[in-house]
Amino acid sequence: MPNVNILIEMGDMREANRTYEANLQTVKQTRELISQTISLLKASQ
C-alpha cells in the first residue's frame, strides 16, 4: 500500500495552483501600477 493519500495530495495541488495564480495576478498588477506611475512622472515633466 502506498503511503500517499490522493485526496490530501489533490487538495495540496489545488491550493498550490490557487496560490500561484494569486501571486501571478499580484505581479501583473504591480507591473501595471509601476508602468502607470512612470507614465504619470513622464507626463508631469
mmCIF entry with sequence, helices, sheets and N, C-alpha, C, O atoms, coordinates in Angstrom:
data_MODEL
# 
_entry.id   MODEL 
# 
_entity.id                         1 
_entity.type                       polymer 
_entity.pdbx_number_of_molecules   1 
# 
_entity_poly.entity_id                      1 
_entity_poly.type                           'polypeptide(L)' 
_entity_poly.nstd_linkage                   no 
_entity_poly.nstd_monomer                   no 
_entity_poly.pdbx_seq_one_letter_code       MPNVNILIEMGDMREANRTYEANLQTVKQTRELISQTISLLKASQ 
_entity_poly.pdbx_seq_one_letter_code_can   MPNVNILIEMGDMREANRTYEANLQTVKQTRELISQTISLLKASQ 
_entity_poly.pdbx_strand_id                 A 
# 
loop_
_entity_poly_seq.entity_id 
_entity_poly_seq.num 
_entity_poly_seq.mon_id 
_entity_poly_seq.hetero 
1 1  MET n 
1 2  PRO n 
1 3  ASN n 
1 4  VAL n 
1 5  ASN n 
1 6  ILE n 
1 7  LEU n 
1 8  ILE n 
1 9  GLU n 
1 10 MET n 
1 11 GLY n 
1 12 ASP n 
1 13 MET n 
1 14 ARG n 
1 15 GLU n 
1 16 ALA n 
1 17 ASN n 
1 18 ARG n 
1 19 THR n 
1 20 TYR n 
1 21 GLU n 
1 22 ALA n 
1 23 ASN n 
1 24 LEU n 
1 25 GLN n 
1 26 THR n 
1 27 VAL n 
1 28 LYS n 
1 29 GLN n 
1 30 THR n 
1 31 ARG n 
1 32 GLU n 
1 33 LEU n 
1 34 ILE n 
1 35 SER n 
1 36 GLN n 
1 37 THR n 
1 38 ILE n 
1 39 SER n 
1 40 LEU n 
1 41 LEU n 
1 42 LYS n 
1 43 ALA n 
1 44 SER n 
1 45 GLN n 
# 
_struct_asym.id          A 
_struct_asym.entity_id   1 
# 
_struct_conf.conf_type_id            HELX_P 
_struct_conf.id                      HELX_P1 
_struct_conf.pdbx_PDB_helix_id       AA1 
_struct_conf.beg_label_comp_id       ILE 
_struct_conf.beg_label_asym_id       A 
_struct_conf.beg_label_seq_id        6 
_struct_conf.pdbx_beg_PDB_ins_code   ? 
_struct_conf.end_label_comp_id       ALA 
_struct_conf.end_label_asym_id       A 
_struct_conf.end_label_seq_id        43 
_struct_conf.pdbx_end_PDB_ins_code   ? 
_struct_conf.beg_auth_comp_id        ILE 
_struct_conf.beg_auth_asym_id        A 
_struct_conf.beg_auth_seq_id         6 
_struct_conf.end_auth_comp_id        ALA 
_struct_conf.end_auth_asym_id        A 
_struct_conf.end_auth_seq_id         43 
_struct_conf.pdbx_PDB_helix_class    1 
_struct_conf.details                 ? 
_struct_conf.pdbx_PDB_helix_length   38 
# 
_struct_conf_type.id          HELX_P 
_struct_conf_type.criteria    ? 
_struct_conf_type.reference   ? 
# 
loop_
_atom_site.group_PDB 
_atom_site.id 
_atom_site.type_symbol 
_atom_site.label_atom_id 
_atom_site.label_alt_id 
_atom_site.label_comp_id 
_atom_site.label_asym_id 
_atom_site.label_entity_id 
_atom_site.label_seq_id 
_atom_site.pdbx_PDB_ins_code 
_atom_site.Cartn_x 
_atom_site.Cartn_y 
_atom_site.Cartn_z 
_atom_site.occupancy 
_atom_site.B_iso_or_equiv 
_atom_site.pdbx_formal_charge 
_atom_site.auth_seq_id 
_atom_site.auth_comp_id 
_atom_site.auth_asym_id 
_atom_site.auth_atom_id 
_atom_site.pdbx_PDB_model_num 
ATOM 1   N N  . MET A 1 1  ? 0.841  -1.192 0.000   1.00 0.00 ? 1  MET A N  1 
ATOM 2   C CA . MET A 1 1  ? 0.000  0.000  0.000   1.00 0.00 ? 1  MET A CA 1 
ATOM 3   C C  . MET A 1 1  ? 0.876  1.242  0.000   1.00 0.00 ? 1  MET A C  1 
ATOM 4   O O  . MET A 1 1  ? 1.740  1.372  0.868   1.00 0.00 ? 1  MET A O  1 
ATOM 5   N N  . PRO A 1 2  ? 0.685  2.162  -0.945  1.00 0.00 ? 2  PRO A N  1 
ATOM 6   C CA . PRO A 1 2  ? 1.482  3.391  -0.955  1.00 0.00 ? 2  PRO A CA 1 
ATOM 7   C C  . PRO A 1 2  ? 1.133  4.282  0.237   1.00 0.00 ? 2  PRO A C  1 
ATOM 8   O O  . PRO A 1 2  ? 0.022  4.252  0.766   1.00 0.00 ? 2  PRO A O  1 
ATOM 9   N N  . ASN A 1 3  ? 2.108  5.058  0.626   1.00 0.00 ? 3  ASN A N  1 
ATOM 10  C CA . ASN A 1 3  ? 1.933  5.956  1.763   1.00 0.00 ? 3  ASN A CA 1 
ATOM 11  C C  . ASN A 1 3  ? 1.509  7.341  1.260   1.00 0.00 ? 3  ASN A C  1 
ATOM 12  O O  . ASN A 1 3  ? 2.027  8.355  1.728   1.00 0.00 ? 3  ASN A O  1 
ATOM 13  N N  . VAL A 1 4  ? 0.569  7.387  0.309   1.00 0.00 ? 4  VAL A N  1 
ATOM 14  C CA . VAL A 1 4  ? 0.105  8.639  -0.285  1.00 0.00 ? 4  VAL A CA 1 
ATOM 15  C C  . VAL A 1 4  ? -1.410 8.673  -0.203  1.00 0.00 ? 4  VAL A C  1 
ATOM 16  O O  . VAL A 1 4  ? -2.093 7.735  -0.615  1.00 0.00 ? 4  VAL A O  1 
ATOM 17  N N  . ASN A 1 5  ? -1.922 9.768  0.334   1.00 0.00 ? 5  ASN A N  1 
ATOM 18  C CA . ASN A 1 5  ? -3.366 9.961  0.373   1.00 0.00 ? 5  ASN A CA 1 
ATOM 19  C C  . ASN A 1 5  ? -3.730 10.869 -0.794  1.00 0.00 ? 5  ASN A C  1 
ATOM 20  O O  . ASN A 1 5  ? -3.400 12.055 -0.804  1.00 0.00 ? 5  ASN A O  1 
ATOM 21  N N  . ILE A 1 6  ? -4.418 10.286 -1.781  1.00 0.00 ? 6  ILE A N  1 
ATOM 22  C CA . ILE A 1 6  ? -4.748 11.018 -3.008  1.00 0.00 ? 6  ILE A CA 1 
ATOM 23  C C  . ILE A 1 6  ? -5.577 12.260 -2.712  1.00 0.00 ? 6  ILE A C  1 
ATOM 24  O O  . ILE A 1 6  ? -5.340 13.301 -3.325  1.00 0.00 ? 6  ILE A O  1 
ATOM 25  N N  . LEU A 1 7  ? -6.522 12.191 -1.812  1.00 0.00 ? 7  LEU A N  1 
ATOM 26  C CA . LEU A 1 7  ? -7.367 13.351 -1.513  1.00 0.00 ? 7  LEU A CA 1 
ATOM 27  C C  . LEU A 1 7  ? -6.544 14.494 -0.938  1.00 0.00 ? 7  LEU A C  1 
ATOM 28  O O  . LEU A 1 7  ? -6.749 15.649 -1.313  1.00 0.00 ? 7  LEU A O  1 
ATOM 29  N N  . ILE A 1 8  ? -5.629 14.197 -0.048  1.00 0.00 ? 8  ILE A N  1 
ATOM 30  C CA . ILE A 1 8  ? -4.773 15.236 0.534   1.00 0.00 ? 8  ILE A CA 1 
ATOM 31  C C  . ILE A 1 8  ? -3.861 15.822 -0.534  1.00 0.00 ? 8  ILE A C  1 
ATOM 32  O O  . ILE A 1 8  ? -3.683 17.038 -0.600  1.00 0.00 ? 8  ILE A O  1 
ATOM 33  N N  . GLU A 1 9  ? -3.284 14.968 -1.366  1.00 0.00 ? 9  GLU A N  1 
ATOM 34  C CA . GLU A 1 9  ? -2.389 15.445 -2.425  1.00 0.00 ? 9  GLU A CA 1 
ATOM 35  C C  . GLU A 1 9  ? -3.135 16.310 -3.442  1.00 0.00 ? 9  GLU A C  1 
ATOM 36  O O  . GLU A 1 9  ? -2.597 17.317 -3.902  1.00 0.00 ? 9  GLU A O  1 
ATOM 37  N N  . MET A 1 10 ? -4.350 15.938 -3.794  1.00 0.00 ? 10 MET A N  1 
ATOM 38  C CA . MET A 1 10 ? -5.143 16.751 -4.721  1.00 0.00 ? 10 MET A CA 1 
ATOM 39  C C  . MET A 1 10 ? -5.485 18.097 -4.101  1.00 0.00 ? 10 MET A C  1 
ATOM 40  O O  . MET A 1 10 ? -5.431 19.125 -4.775  1.00 0.00 ? 10 MET A O  1 
ATOM 41  N N  . GLY A 1 11 ? -5.832 18.095 -2.834  1.00 0.00 ? 11 GLY A N  1 
ATOM 42  C CA . GLY A 1 11 ? -6.111 19.351 -2.143  1.00 0.00 ? 11 GLY A CA 1 
ATOM 43  C C  . GLY A 1 11 ? -4.889 20.250 -2.097  1.00 0.00 ? 11 GLY A C  1 
ATOM 44  O O  . GLY A 1 11 ? -4.985 21.455 -2.328  1.00 0.00 ? 11 GLY A O  1 
ATOM 45  N N  . ASP A 1 12 ? -3.738 19.660 -1.797  1.00 0.00 ? 12 ASP A N  1 
ATOM 46  C CA . ASP A 1 12 ? -2.493 20.428 -1.779  1.00 0.00 ? 12 ASP A CA 1 
ATOM 47  C C  . ASP A 1 12 ? -2.170 20.997 -3.160  1.00 0.00 ? 12 ASP A C  1 
ATOM 48  O O  . ASP A 1 12 ? -1.707 22.131 -3.281  1.00 0.00 ? 12 ASP A O  1 
ATOM 49  N N  . MET A 1 13 ? -2.418 20.201 -4.192  1.00 0.00 ? 13 MET A N  1 
ATOM 50  C CA . MET A 1 13 ? -2.146 20.653 -5.554  1.00 0.00 ? 13 MET A CA 1 
ATOM 51  C C  . MET A 1 13 ? -3.047 21.828 -5.929  1.00 0.00 ? 13 MET A C  1 
ATOM 52  O O  . MET A 1 13 ? -2.588 22.799 -6.529  1.00 0.00 ? 13 MET A O  1 
ATOM 53  N N  . ARG A 1 14 ? -4.306 21.739 -5.581  1.00 0.00 ? 14 ARG A N  1 
ATOM 54  C CA . ARG A 1 14 ? -5.241 22.835 -5.880  1.00 0.00 ? 14 ARG A CA 1 
ATOM 55  C C  . ARG A 1 14 ? -4.863 24.095 -5.112  1.00 0.00 ? 14 ARG A C  1 
ATOM 56  O O  . ARG A 1 14 ? -4.921 25.198 -5.655  1.00 0.00 ? 14 ARG A O  1 
ATOM 57  N N  . GLU A 1 15 ? -4.481 23.934 -3.863  1.00 0.00 ? 15 GLU A N  1 
ATOM 58  C CA . GLU A 1 15 ? -4.069 25.086 -3.066  1.00 0.00 ? 15 GLU A CA 1 
ATOM 59  C C  . GLU A 1 15 ? -2.819 25.735 -3.654  1.00 0.00 ? 15 GLU A C  1 
ATOM 60  O O  . GLU A 1 15 ? -2.727 26.961 -3.716  1.00 0.00 ? 15 GLU A O  1 
ATOM 61  N N  . ALA A 1 16 ? -1.868 24.930 -4.081  1.00 0.00 ? 16 ALA A N  1 
ATOM 62  C CA . ALA A 1 16 ? -0.651 25.458 -4.696  1.00 0.00 ? 16 ALA A CA 1 
ATOM 63  C C  . ALA A 1 16 ? -0.987 26.185 -5.998  1.00 0.00 ? 16 ALA A C  1 
ATOM 64  O O  . ALA A 1 16 ? -0.409 27.232 -6.291  1.00 0.00 ? 16 ALA A O  1 
ATOM 65  N N  . ASN A 1 17 ? -1.902 25.644 -6.764  1.00 0.00 ? 17 ASN A N  1 
ATOM 66  C CA . ASN A 1 17 ? -2.310 26.284 -8.020  1.00 0.00 ? 17 ASN A CA 1 
ATOM 67  C C  . ASN A 1 17 ? -2.978 27.628 -7.760  1.00 0.00 ? 17 ASN A C  1 
ATOM 68  O O  . ASN A 1 17 ? -2.694 28.608 -8.449  1.00 0.00 ? 17 ASN A O  1 
ATOM 69  N N  . ARG A 1 18 ? -3.859 27.677 -6.777  1.00 0.00 ? 18 ARG A N  1 
ATOM 70  C CA . ARG A 1 18 ? -4.533 28.939 -6.437  1.00 0.00 ? 18 ARG A CA 1 
ATOM 71  C C  . ARG A 1 18 ? -3.531 29.975 -5.933  1.00 0.00 ? 18 ARG A C  1 
ATOM 72  O O  . ARG A 1 18 ? -3.621 31.154 -6.276  1.00 0.00 ? 18 ARG A O  1 
ATOM 73  N N  . THR A 1 19 ? -2.591 29.533 -5.129  1.00 0.00 ? 19 THR A N  1 
ATOM 74  C CA . THR A 1 19 ? -1.573 30.438 -4.607  1.00 0.00 ? 19 THR A CA 1 
ATOM 75  C C  . THR A 1 19 ? -0.723 30.984 -5.742  1.00 0.00 ? 19 THR A C  1 
ATOM 76  O O  . THR A 1 19 ? -0.423 32.177 -5.772  1.00 0.00 ? 19 THR A O  1 
ATOM 77  N N  . TYR A 1 20 ? -0.333 30.124 -6.676  1.00 0.00 ? 20 TYR A N  1 
ATOM 78  C CA . TYR A 1 20 ? 0.445  30.551 -7.835  1.00 0.00 ? 20 TYR A CA 1 
ATOM 79  C C  . TYR A 1 20 ? -0.330 31.589 -8.643  1.00 0.00 ? 20 TYR A C  1 
ATOM 80  O O  . TYR A 1 20 ? 0.219  32.628 -9.007  1.00 0.00 ? 20 TYR A O  1 
ATOM 81  N N  . GLU A 1 21 ? -1.591 31.313 -8.922  1.00 0.00 ? 21 GLU A N  1 
ATOM 82  C CA . GLU A 1 21 ? -2.408 32.238 -9.703  1.00 0.00 ? 21 GLU A CA 1 
ATOM 83  C C  . GLU A 1 21 ? -2.561 33.582 -8.986  1.00 0.00 ? 21 GLU A C  1 
ATOM 84  O O  . GLU A 1 21 ? -2.506 34.631 -9.629  1.00 0.00 ? 21 GLU A O  1 
ATOM 85  N N  . ALA A 1 22 ? -2.751 33.564 -7.675  1.00 0.00 ? 22 ALA A N  1 
ATOM 86  C CA . ALA A 1 22 ? -2.875 34.810 -6.913  1.00 0.00 ? 22 ALA A CA 1 
ATOM 87  C C  . ALA A 1 22 ? -1.571 35.598 -6.969  1.00 0.00 ? 22 ALA A C  1 
ATOM 88  O O  . ALA A 1 22 ? -1.593 36.816 -7.142  1.00 0.00 ? 22 ALA A O  1 
ATOM 89  N N  . ASN A 1 23 ? -0.456 34.930 -6.828  1.00 0.00 ? 23 ASN A N  1 
ATOM 90  C CA . ASN A 1 23 ? 0.842  35.604 -6.898  1.00 0.00 ? 23 ASN A CA 1 
ATOM 91  C C  . ASN A 1 23 ? 1.094  36.161 -8.293  1.00 0.00 ? 23 ASN A C  1 
ATOM 92  O O  . ASN A 1 23 ? 1.620  37.266 -8.433  1.00 0.00 ? 23 ASN A O  1 
ATOM 93  N N  . LEU A 1 24 ? 0.730  35.421 -9.308  1.00 0.00 ? 24 LEU A N  1 
ATOM 94  C CA . LEU A 1 24 ? 0.888  35.887 -10.680 1.00 0.00 ? 24 LEU A CA 1 
ATOM 95  C C  . LEU A 1 24 ? 0.056  37.146 -10.915 1.00 0.00 ? 24 LEU A C  1 
ATOM 96  O O  . LEU A 1 24 ? 0.527  38.093 -11.545 1.00 0.00 ? 24 LEU A O  1 
ATOM 97  N N  . GLN A 1 25 ? -1.161 37.160 -10.419 1.00 0.00 ? 25 GLN A N  1 
ATOM 98  C CA . GLN A 1 25 ? -2.022 38.335 -10.562 1.00 0.00 ? 25 GLN A CA 1 
ATOM 99  C C  . GLN A 1 25 ? -1.432 39.534 -9.830  1.00 0.00 ? 25 GLN A C  1 
ATOM 100 O O  . GLN A 1 25 ? -1.513 40.660 -10.321 1.00 0.00 ? 25 GLN A O  1 
ATOM 101 N N  . THR A 1 26 ? -0.845 39.307 -8.675  1.00 0.00 ? 26 THR A N  1 
ATOM 102 C CA . THR A 1 26 ? -0.213 40.380 -7.911  1.00 0.00 ? 26 THR A CA 1 
ATOM 103 C C  . THR A 1 26 ? 0.957  40.975 -8.695  1.00 0.00 ? 26 THR A C  1 
ATOM 104 O O  . THR A 1 26 ? 1.121  42.194 -8.740  1.00 0.00 ? 26 THR A O  1 
ATOM 105 N N  . VAL A 1 27 ? 1.756  40.126 -9.302  1.00 0.00 ? 27 VAL A N  1 
ATOM 106 C CA . VAL A 1 27 ? 2.884  40.611 -10.104 1.00 0.00 ? 27 VAL A CA 1 
ATOM 107 C C  . VAL A 1 27 ? 2.379  41.430 -11.291 1.00 0.00 ? 27 VAL A C  1 
ATOM 108 O O  . VAL A 1 27 ? 2.938  42.483 -11.598 1.00 0.00 ? 27 VAL A O  1 
ATOM 109 N N  . LYS A 1 28 ? 1.338  40.961 -11.952 1.00 0.00 ? 28 LYS A N  1 
ATOM 110 C CA . LYS A 1 28 ? 0.781  41.698 -13.091 1.00 0.00 ? 28 LYS A CA 1 
ATOM 111 C C  . LYS A 1 28 ? 0.265  43.065 -12.662 1.00 0.00 ? 28 LYS A C  1 
ATOM 112 O O  . LYS A 1 28 ? 0.515  44.062 -13.340 1.00 0.00 ? 28 LYS A O  1 
ATOM 113 N N  . GLN A 1 29 ? -0.447 43.121 -11.552 1.00 0.00 ? 29 GLN A N  1 
ATOM 114 C CA . GLN A 1 29 ? -0.969 44.395 -11.073 1.00 0.00 ? 29 GLN A CA 1 
ATOM 115 C C  . GLN A 1 29 ? 0.154  45.338 -10.664 1.00 0.00 ? 29 GLN A C  1 
ATOM 116 O O  . GLN A 1 29 ? 0.080  46.542 -10.910 1.00 0.00 ? 29 GLN A O  1 
ATOM 117 N N  . THR A 1 30 ? 1.182  44.799 -10.048 1.00 0.00 ? 30 THR A N  1 
ATOM 118 C CA . THR A 1 30 ? 2.322  45.618 -9.645  1.00 0.00 ? 30 THR A CA 1 
ATOM 119 C C  . THR A 1 30 ? 3.009  46.214 -10.863 1.00 0.00 ? 30 THR A C  1 
ATOM 120 O O  . THR A 1 30 ? 3.348  47.397 -10.871 1.00 0.00 ? 30 THR A O  1 
ATOM 121 N N  . ARG A 1 31 ? 3.212  45.411 -11.879 1.00 0.00 ? 31 ARG A N  1 
ATOM 122 C CA . ARG A 1 31 ? 3.823  45.916 -13.114 1.00 0.00 ? 31 ARG A CA 1 
ATOM 123 C C  . ARG A 1 31 ? 2.980  47.024 -13.725 1.00 0.00 ? 31 ARG A C  1 
ATOM 124 O O  . ARG A 1 31 ? 3.511  48.036 -14.181 1.00 0.00 ? 31 ARG A O  1 
ATOM 125 N N  . GLU A 1 32 ? 1.666  46.831 -13.733 1.00 0.00 ? 32 GLU A N  1 
ATOM 126 C CA . GLU A 1 32 ? 0.765  47.844 -14.294 1.00 0.00 ? 32 GLU A CA 1 
ATOM 127 C C  . GLU A 1 32 ? 0.842  49.145 -13.494 1.00 0.00 ? 32 GLU A C  1 
ATOM 128 O O  . GLU A 1 32 ? 0.882  50.228 -14.078 1.00 0.00 ? 32 GLU A O  1 
ATOM 129 N N  . LEU A 1 33 ? 0.862  49.048 -12.181 1.00 0.00 ? 33 LEU A N  1 
ATOM 130 C CA . LEU A 1 33 ? 0.955  50.247 -11.350 1.00 0.00 ? 33 LEU A CA 1 
ATOM 131 C C  . LEU A 1 33 ? 2.282  50.965 -11.563 1.00 0.00 ? 33 LEU A C  1 
ATOM 132 O O  . LEU A 1 33 ? 2.318  52.194 -11.623 1.00 0.00 ? 33 LEU A O  1 
ATOM 133 N N  . ILE A 1 34 ? 3.357  50.221 -11.676 1.00 0.00 ? 34 ILE A N  1 
ATOM 134 C CA . ILE A 1 34 ? 4.665  50.836 -11.927 1.00 0.00 ? 34 ILE A CA 1 
ATOM 135 C C  . ILE A 1 34 ? 4.652  51.526 -13.283 1.00 0.00 ? 34 ILE A C  1 
ATOM 136 O O  . ILE A 1 34 ? 5.157  52.641 -13.416 1.00 0.00 ? 34 ILE A O  1 
ATOM 137 N N  . SER A 1 35 ? 4.083  50.880 -14.282 1.00 0.00 ? 35 SER A N  1 
ATOM 138 C CA . SER A 1 35 ? 4.001  51.463 -15.616 1.00 0.00 ? 35 SER A CA 1 
ATOM 139 C C  . SER A 1 35 ? 3.181  52.753 -15.599 1.00 0.00 ? 35 SER A C  1 
ATOM 140 O O  . SER A 1 35 ? 3.562  53.739 -16.229 1.00 0.00 ? 35 SER A O  1 
ATOM 141 N N  . GLN A 1 36 ? 2.074  52.747 -14.891 1.00 0.00 ? 36 GLN A N  1 
ATOM 142 C CA . GLN A 1 36 ? 1.245  53.947 -14.788 1.00 0.00 ? 36 GLN A CA 1 
ATOM 143 C C  . GLN A 1 36 ? 1.975  55.058 -14.051 1.00 0.00 ? 36 GLN A C  1 
ATOM 144 O O  . GLN A 1 36 ? 1.881  56.225 -14.430 1.00 0.00 ? 36 GLN A O  1 
ATOM 145 N N  . THR A 1 37 ? 2.697  54.703 -13.008 1.00 0.00 ? 37 THR A N  1 
ATOM 146 C CA . THR A 1 37 ? 3.455  55.699 -12.255 1.00 0.00 ? 37 THR A CA 1 
ATOM 147 C C  . THR A 1 37 ? 4.521  56.339 -13.133 1.00 0.00 ? 37 THR A C  1 
ATOM 148 O O  . THR A 1 37 ? 4.698  57.556 -13.103 1.00 0.00 ? 37 THR A O  1 
ATOM 149 N N  . ILE A 1 38 ? 5.229  55.538 -13.910 1.00 0.00 ? 38 ILE A N  1 
ATOM 150 C CA . ILE A 1 38 ? 6.256  56.063 -14.817 1.00 0.00 ? 38 ILE A CA 1 
ATOM 151 C C  . ILE A 1 38 ? 5.613  56.989 -15.862 1.00 0.00 ? 38 ILE A C  1 
ATOM 152 O O  . ILE A 1 38 ? 6.153  58.049 -16.178 1.00 0.00 ? 38 ILE A O  1 
ATOM 153 N N  . SER A 1 39 ? 4.482  56.583 -16.379 1.00 0.00 ? 39 SER A N  1 
ATOM 154 C CA . SER A 1 39 ? 3.783  57.418 -17.364 1.00 0.00 ? 39 SER A CA 1 
ATOM 155 C C  . SER A 1 39 ? 3.378  58.755 -16.765 1.00 0.00 ? 39 SER A C  1 
ATOM 156 O O  . SER A 1 39 ? 3.519  59.795 -17.408 1.00 0.00 ? 39 SER A O  1 
ATOM 157 N N  . LEU A 1 40 ? 2.876  58.729 -15.537 1.00 0.00 ? 40 LEU A N  1 
ATOM 158 C CA . LEU A 1 40 ? 2.484  59.979 -14.874 1.00 0.00 ? 40 LEU A CA 1 
ATOM 159 C C  . LEU A 1 40 ? 3.705  60.866 -14.612 1.00 0.00 ? 40 LEU A C  1 
ATOM 160 O O  . LEU A 1 40 ? 3.634  62.086 -14.762 1.00 0.00 ? 40 LEU A O  1 
ATOM 161 N N  . LEU A 1 41 ? 4.802  60.260 -14.230 1.00 0.00 ? 41 LEU A N  1 
ATOM 162 C CA . LEU A 1 41 ? 6.015  61.044 -13.977 1.00 0.00 ? 41 LEU A CA 1 
ATOM 163 C C  . LEU A 1 41 ? 6.536  61.664 -15.269 1.00 0.00 ? 41 LEU A C  1 
ATOM 164 O O  . LEU A 1 41 ? 6.992  62.807 -15.256 1.00 0.00 ? 41 LEU A O  1 
ATOM 165 N N  . LYS A 1 42 ? 6.482  60.947 -16.369 1.00 0.00 ? 42 LYS A N  1 
ATOM 166 C CA . LYS A 1 42 ? 6.915  61.478 -17.650 1.00 0.00 ? 42 LYS A CA 1 
ATOM 167 C C  . LYS A 1 42 ? 6.016  62.621 -18.098 1.00 0.00 ? 42 LYS A C  1 
ATOM 168 O O  . LYS A 1 42 ? 6.491  63.624 -18.630 1.00 0.00 ? 42 LYS A O  1 
ATOM 169 N N  . ALA A 1 43 ? 4.712  62.464 -17.879 1.00 0.00 ? 43 ALA A N  1 
ATOM 170 C CA . ALA A 1 43 ? 3.756  63.479 -18.313 1.00 0.00 ? 43 ALA A CA 1 
ATOM 171 C C  . ALA A 1 43 ? 3.878  64.764 -17.498 1.00 0.00 ? 43 ALA A C  1 
ATOM 172 O O  . ALA A 1 43 ? 3.559  65.844 -17.996 1.00 0.00 ? 43 ALA A O  1 
ATOM 173 N N  . SER A 1 44 ? 4.328  64.660 -16.271 1.00 0.00 ? 44 SER A N  1 
ATOM 174 C CA . SER A 1 44 ? 4.408  65.843 -15.416 1.00 0.00 ? 44 SER A CA 1 
ATOM 175 C C  . SER A 1 44 ? 5.668  66.664 -15.660 1.00 0.00 ? 44 SER A C  1 
ATOM 176 O O  . SER A 1 44 ? 5.804  67.752 -15.100 1.00 0.00 ? 44 SER A O  1 
ATOM 177 N N  . GLN A 1 45 ? 6.575  66.178 -16.467 1.00 0.00 ? 45 GLN A N  1 
ATOM 178 C CA . GLN A 1 45 ? 7.823  66.916 -16.705 1.00 0.00 ? 45 GLN A CA 1 
ATOM 179 C C  . GLN A 1 45 ? 7.710  67.893 -17.834 1.00 0.00 ? 45 GLN A C  1 
ATOM 180 O O  . GLN A 1 45 ? 8.678  68.585 -18.151 1.00 0.00 ? 45 GLN A O  1 
# 
